[in-house]
Amino acid sequence: ISRGHQLKLIPQTKTRRGFHNLQSPYYRKYSVKTMVNPSLLFIIYFLQSFGSSFPFIQIKTLNLLWCRSCMLINLINNISFTEVVQLSLPEDQKISVTAATVGQSAVLSCAIQGTLRPPIIWKRNNVILNNLDLEDINDFGDDGSLYITKVTTTHMGNYSCFADGYDKLYQTHILQVNVPPVIRVYPESQAREPGVTASLRCHAEGIPNPQLGWLKNGIDITPKLSKQLTLQANGSEVHISNVRYEDTGAYTCIAKNEAGVDEDISSLFVEDSARKTLANILWREEGLGIGNMFYVFYEDGIKVIQPVECEFQRHIKPSEKLLGFQDEVCPKAEGDPVQRCVWASAVNVKDKFIYVTQPTLDRVLIVDVQSQKVVAIIIITDSVPVKLHYDKSHDQVWVLSWGNLEKTSPTLQVITQASGSVSHHTIHTQPVGKQFDRVDDFFIPATTLLITHMRFGFILHRDEPVLQKIDLETMSYIKTINLKDYNCIPQSLAYTHLGGYYFISCKPDTTGAIPPQLIVDSVTDSVIGYNGDVTGSPYISPDGHYLVSIDDIKGLMKVQSITIRGEIQDAFDIHTNLHISDVAFQPSFTEAHQYNVYGSSSTQTDVLFVELSSGKVKMVKSLKEPLKAGEWPWNNKNRLIKDSGLFGQYLMTPSKESLFILDGRLNKLNCEITEVERGNTVIWVGEA
């Protein structure tokens, strides 16, 4: 080695006793700034090699200036013995699967062991959990275990653990959250004449998907199956043709999975026509026959429509007086030759009331479903109320008002005790920075059959790359999620309880390009990255298993599935020039635990049908032209499409001057109802 050259002797970084970081203080670079005795150099190499097998040997820096004949003692004086971290993870424990039932506690134990093991660090979606003040994950234990005090479906997914400073050696934990079945049957009771067909349906959700079975009067019906008595749609429907008196009975649907069991009864009465007629009369007199109707809000008031026969049940005219008030439903505007109504948004409150906004009158009306009358007015102190959302968890209706048609003074208000018969009043939400004029939109996840309580929502501010998290109980801001690093101004959101993910579509950037969707983990309130290259508005199926994204610019509908472990998987793409305005989900009539989706067009006369399990596509054609986008200023859905609930087979979509009712079971048009202008506010009311 020539004079002045450096010799760097670097120990190996991986040994049979563990992994060692080159940046660790236990290892250094060795330099020789002189010509070294060849024998001494050999010893240095030997000791270095020896040290890699015995990592507790450490060689200090050698500073052998002009040392041709250094003695061995000089080298020995530069050798020290130190303790080095040794870590190990058995090969068969690199991936660990833990199953927990919702509502219980769970413990994830890290299997990384070793001498002087540093503290264990836990990550979820690459976000360190130890430093976060999380409500349900707040104890990491002396042994490095992760404790979840009350497991929910949001907690499912992958976690990883590693020793602090040694993240190359890590263990992956897959947490699977099981949920006991929740079941619904339809109808709860029905009367049929001998000789007709009867159908009893059962819908059950759980994780994993529950198995279904049926009993009649407590006895399994499977041995009695025949041409007359069949099970359809993977056992979710009992179909009885040519019913007989002996078919009368209590039919119990039972759903079972690993987490539990649930059951419910659907009763069938086979009666002669006289008794059935009497039963129907009593049914009407008791006010029980007012459910399963579409309420359509249009220029000439409100129409209540029964979809099976496409019959009008009630027409509330604009001039009709409110119950107990002198006010009219839609007062005649000055200079307007015709008395007409202007509606924007409506919500169903427990199949008991319908709240609907009148943006030009700065008020919200309440329609009583039982009497089919408008029973109350809520004066909105902030002008132009345009969007309503019913927060079922807290019995509150949220109201977004623009302030004016230019949207320069938007505000959020909350109507409390929405399903009560008390007089209602509104409460303003807490402003951010004492400014009310920044609200652009808001998002509150819908409850589902399995998830009946939502605690948080988000407020979107105009032209700001942030999400403002709100506590729905206190109606106050609690956190800001910054999207600036992703150059994303949020436009719309969707949420799945499977893994607790929010999918966020972003507004076009300054060049007009649309960034991909972002994914936010609700456990940590952290952005975990892009949803691949998926763009457009996100929609989630009611069971949380399908994400449908609509990119109108690309003419693309992208479907992704979400597994019971919270994994997001690509399914298929559909290219369409329909310019989809709105979507509606409907449970499959041929498969249990599956959904179909319908998409209405903002410019054309067709409706798109997609079977989400298979990707099968069909068009329902000739539904006439919708309102022009400019004729519907209240939102970007100038042609909505509305489903009819969990068991409903009908959907409704308006054209400019008509209503179309679709039969989802048969995938065809059921009927057209004419002379209904601007009927783009529609509500379904189920069994009241």
Secondary structure, DSSP 8 states (H G I E B T S, - for coil): --TT----B---SEETTEE--TTSTT---B---S---HHHHHHHHHHHHHHHHSTTEEE-----TT-SS--HHHHHTTEEE----EEE--GGGSEEEEEEETTS-EEE----EEET---EEEEETTEESTTS--SS--B--TT--EEESS--GGG-EEEEEEETTEEEEEEEEEEEEEEEEEEEEE-SEEEE-TTS-EEEEEEEEEES--EEEEEETTEESGGG--SSEEEETTTTEEEESS--GGG-EEEEEEEEETTEEEEEEEEEEE--HHHHHHHHHHHHHTT-S--SEEEEEETTEEEEEETTTTEEEEEE-TT-B-TTSS-BSS---TT-SS-------EEEETTTEEEEEETTTTEEEEEETTTTEEEEEEE-SSS-EEEEEEETTTTEEEEEE-SSTT--S-EEEEE-STTSSS---EEE---BTTB-TTEEEEE-----SS-----EEEEEETT-SEEEEEETTTTEEEEEEE-GGGT--EEEEEEETTTTEEEEEE---TTS-----EEEETTTTEEEEE-TT--SEEEE-TTS-EEEEEETTTTEEEEEEE-TT--EEEEEEEE--S-EEEEEEEE-SSSTT-EEEEEEESSSS-EEEEETTTTEEEEE--------GGG-TTSS-SS--B---SS--EEEEE-SSEEEEEETTTTEEEEEEES-TT--EEEEE---
